Structures are given as C-alpha cells and as structure tokens.
Amino acid sequence: MQDMAGENLLGSYPQDQWNMTEDATLNNLQGELRHNEPMARHSAWRVGGVADRFYVPATLDDLTVFLSKLPDGELLIWVGLGTNLLVREGGIRGTVVSPTGALQRIERIDRCAVWVEAGVGCPKVARFSAGEDLTGAEFLSGIPGTVGGALAMNAGAFGGQTWDIVDRVQTLDRRGRLRLRDVSEFTPGYRTVKGPADEWFVAAHFRLTRDETGRGDERIRALLAKRAKEQPLGQPSCGSVFRNPPGDFAARLIEVCGLKGACVGDACVSDKHANFIVNLGQATATDIEALMMRIRERVKERFAIELVPEVIILGETQST
C-alpha cells in the first residue's frame, strides 16, 4: 500500500526500457496513453518535469486491463489532483496513472453509508453526504484532493481524519486484480496508512450517521469560511507542507523562526499560513524543495525538532 513518505508509492525501475508504442498488447485499451507528459499540469503547485508515460483510463475495467499489461519492473505511480505532490524537474522515468476521471461513482448504499470511488473529490463527498442527511463527512470539505489520495495518506481537516469513517475499501493491484478489504486489514496513523503491499485504493465504503438536524450544508459553509480565512486559497500551493509534530504545530514553529514570507525564487512561505508554500508565478520544483530544506534546517536548529514533509516528493533531479 502507498506510504505517505513516498518511498512505497514507487515500484522498482525496469531493467530494460519498455517501449509501449511497440507493445501490440495495448491496442485494445480504451484510455489515453500520453508520452512525455508535463507533470506541472497535474500538480497544484504547477511545477514539475515530464513523466515518460501517463495513462488516463476510460473505465475501471480499462484500468485493470492496463495494469495487467505492465511489466513487473515498471515504475508505477498513481496521481489524483496533485494537491499533495511535488515532482522534481528531472521528471519520472516510468508510468503515471491518473484514474480520477474514470472513478467518479458516488452513491448511498444503505441507511448510513455511502460508496465512493477514488476519483471523487473530497468536497463532493461532504456535500453529497450532507444532501443525504448524513453527518460525519463534513471535514472532507476542507481536503482539496480526491478520495483515493485521502485514503492513502489518511488526510484530515477540522479535527477529522479519513480513516475515522472507513468501513471497508476496494483495492487494485498492479496485476489488475480487485479486492474488497476490511478496515481491520489496515493500520492508519497521522497522515499515513499501512496495509497490503502493491495495492492502490479504487473505492471506499464510508460509515456515517443520520443527521436529524438537516444542517449539514450550514456546517460545511462554516468550515469553508474558516478555511478561507486562515489559508492562502487564491495562490498555487499544496496545502500543509509539513506534518504537525507531536504536541505542536508546524506553522507555529515556522512562524517563530521568522520564516513567514521567506522565499527561494518565486517559492515563498505564505504570509497567511506559515505551513503553506505558495508559487508566486515562476517557482520551480527545485525552488520549493530548497525552501522546504531551509525551513527544516531552521526549525531543527532552533527547536531540535525534525519536521516531516506531508507532501510527497517524486522524480529525479534535473541533470546539469
């Protein structure tokens, strides 16, 4: 299963270059296979190098077929809306799968539960649940990514965490095999989830409770107003850059170090929220990573605390 430090999101590098354009087994696929796809198009920071291959499946069945054809050693990365992702300028030597458009089913399946596919945006889940007079998912309105990403990192907002409401999940392995797994097969933690290896989330069963007040939409509006007041939503960013250390807040530590407004190139620590790095227009992934390193060094020097990135850093450094 994906590890939010990023290491286990990756497969191993192929021993030999795989030429997908010459692979006759791909002829019956329904999705779109792109070559040298700029990952800046798929990052909320709007930065990043190219991916060798980028697949957009047409359906879940199409995705299972595509994965079944991948060579065992092919580097495989799943990307949703890119709201928690930094891809280095050297790009990705492998295959990126973007299943967001193909996995959009959301429906109520019993009195107090919804079934949601991984490509659905978290705010949509919050609104849908409130419209069904269900409560417990309102916090998802503050998570800008997809359900798949939220499951993979146990994303949270406003005091709630994704795995607080998970009952079971559907996963897909790199052979294209689907499985339905119980919540007991996973160990969620703060911004991390451990579970079966080499499987990715494609759907989740969320267990909620009946809302007798009918005021779910009102609660969501209040949460979003709070978010807009505290976070720089009008600028390209990837949300919180670092995990909060035990008993403290990364934003407080960064602000005390005097780093609000600090910049490397056009990558700057937000004046509104110190745990956000914003792209003022021409920032590069190298700028952002360098600023992250400066923040970590200053916080460690002053507080002896090692900040852990919440964002996933992928790809190769650009060759000179």
N, C-alpha and C positions, 0 to 999 in steps of 0.2 A: 504494500500500500504506500501511497505517497507520503513522504516525510517532509514536514514543512521547513526543515533546514535546507531542503533542496536536493540532498545527495541521492535519495532513493526515487526521486522523480525520473531519474535518468536510467536508461539501460546501459549496456556496455557498447563501446564503439565497435563497428563492424570491422572484421579482419580484412575484407576486400570491399572496394567501392561497389555499392549496389546501384546499378543503372535501371531505375524504374521505368524510364522511357522505352527500354527494350524488353521489359518483362511482359510477355504475352498474357500472363495470368491476370493482369489488371484490366483487360479490355472490357469486362462486363460490369465494372464498377459504375455506380450512378452519381457519385460525388465528384467534386472538383479537386484535381491534383495540381498544385502550383509549384513552380521551381523558383528558387532564389527569392522567396517571399520576404519583403521588409517587415521585420518584427515590430518596427515603430508603429505600424498600422494596428498592432494588436497589444499595445501597452498604453495604459492610462498616462504614463509619463511621456509618451510619444517619442521614444528613443529606442535604439537597438539595431543590431546588424541583421543580416538575412538568414533565413532558415533554408537549408538545402532543399527540403521538401515540406510542403504544407498541404494537409488534406482536410477538405471540408466535406464531411459525409452528407448524403441526402437523407438517410433514414438510419435508425438504429440497426436494422438488418444490413444495410450497406456498410456501416461501420464495422460490424462483426466480420463481414467478408474481407474488408480491407485489412483488419488486424490479423486475420488468419493467413494472409499472404506475406506478412512482414518476415524478413529473415530474422533468425534468432538473435543475432548480434546487433541489429539495427537500433540505434539510439532513438528512443521514443519519448516524446514529451506531450502532455495534454495542456491546452491553454483555453481558458474561458474568455472573459472580458479583459484580461490583462491588468486587473486592478491591484494585483499584489505581486507584480513581476518586473524584474529588471534584466534585460538581455544585453549582454556586452556587445561592443561594436564588431567583434570578430564573428558574431553570429553563431548559428547552431549547425553543426555537422551531423545531421540526422533528419528525422521526420517529426514534424509537429502536427498534432491532430487538434482540430478546433470543432468540437461537436455541438457547439452552442445552438446553431440553427436547427439541428436535427432532433434535439432532445428538449422539446418545448411542452410536453404534456403536463397538465396540472388538473387534478380533479379531486373532488371529495369522494372518499370511498366507504365511509361509514359515519356514524353519528359524530364522532370526534376525531377524525383523521383525514389527512389529505395525502395523495400520492403525487410526487413532484419529480419530474425528470431533471437531470443535472444541468441542462442548458437554460433553465428558467432563472431569471434574475431574482435575487432575494427580496427586493422591494415588492415585486409582483406577488410573491408568496404571502407577504404580510397583508397586502391589500385584498388578495383573494380570500384568505382566511377570515379577515375581518368582515368581508361581504357575506361569508357563510355563517356569521355569528359564532366564530370560534376565536378563542384567545390563547395566547402563548407564543405566537409567532410575530408579535408586533416589533420586537427588537430587530428582526430581519430587515426592516425598512431602513436601518442605518448601515447596512452592509451593501456596498455598491456592486459586488461581484455576483457570480452565479451560485446556484445550489451546489454544483459539483465542487467548486473551489471552497465554499463554506464547509462542506463535509470534510474535505481533505485537510483543512487547517483548523477545524473547529473554530471557525470565525465567530466573533462575538461583537455585541454593541449594546449599550444601555443596560449593562448588567446581565444580559442573556448570552448563552452560547449555543451554537447549532446542535451539538450532541445532547443538549438538555431535552430536546423534543424528538430525537430519533428513536424509532421503534425497530425498524429494520431497513436494510439498504439492498439495492441491486448493484452488482459489480460486473465488470467485464475484464477478462484477462487478455494478454497480448496474443493469445491463440484464437480470440474471438468467442470465448465461452462465457455465457451469462450465468450468474449465480445469485441467489437470494440469501442474504446473510442476516443473522440476528445481531442486535446491538451488543449482545454479550461476547461476540467474537472480536470486538474492538476495544481498545483502551484509549479513550480521549483524555487529553490533558490541556493545559493552557496553550492554545494556538498550535496544537499538534494532535495527531491521531495515529495510533499504531494498530496494524491489523494484518491480514494476509498479504503476502508479498506479491508484487507484479499484478495487482488488480486496481482498476480505477472505478470510481463511482459513476453510475449512469442514472440512478434514481434513488429516492428515499421515501419512506413512509413516516410522516410526522404525526405524532400523537399529541393532540391538543385538548382543550377543554371547552365546554359550552360557555358562551358569553351571554349571560342573561340580561346584561345592561344594554347591548346593542351600540356600544360607544367605541368600538374598535377603531373606526376611522378617526375619531376625535383623538384617541390616544396616539395614533400614528402621526397625525399632524403635529401634535405637541412634541413628539420625539424628533421629527424632522426639523422643526423650528429651532430646537435646542442644538441640533447638529449644524444647521446653517449658521447659527450664532457663534459657534466655537471652532469651526473648521473652514479652511480656505477652499470652498467648493467651486469657486469660479476659475481656478487655475489647475493646470495639469499636475496631478500628484498620484501617488499610490496609497493614500491613506496613511495609517500609522506605520512608520518605518521600522521601529524597534518594539519588541515586546516589553511590557512593563516588568521590571524586576520585582521579586517578592517584597511586598510591603511598601512599594513606592511606585512612582510614575515616571516613565522615560521622559515625558515632556517637561516635568518639573526639574529633573536633573540637567537636561539640556539647557533649559532657560537659566538656571542658576549658574551654569558655566558661561553665560553671556553669549550664547550662540544663536539666539534669535536674530534673523537677518543675515547670518553668515553665509557666504557664497563661495562656490567654486565655479567659475564661468557663470552660466545662467541657471545653475542649480543652487537654490537658496533655501535655508531653513525659514519656514513660514513665520511671519510676524504675528500671525493669528494663533498658531498652534505649533509649539516647538518640536513636536514629534512628526511633523509633516515636512517633506522636502518638495518644493514646487519647481516646475520648469518655467522660467520667465520667457522662454521663447526659443532659445538656441542651445539649450543644455544638451550634453551628450551623456551616454551611459557612463563613460569614464568620469565625467564631472560629478555625477550623482554618487558613484561608488567612492570617489575620493572624498567627497563631503561626508559620506557615511563613516569613512575611516577616521576623518578628523574628529567627528562627534564622539566616536567610540574611544579614541585616544584621550580626549579632554575629559570625558566622564570618568574613565578609568583612573586617570591621573589625579583627579580631584576627590572622587568618592570610592575608589578601589572597587568599582562595580563594572563588570563586563556586560555591556548592552548586547543583546542578541537580536539580530535582524529578524523582523517579521516578514519582510519582503523576500521573495525567492530570487536569487541571482543565478542566471544561467548563461551559458555560452562561453565563447573563447575571447581572450583579449585580442585587440587588433594588432596584427603584425606591423612592424615598422619597416 
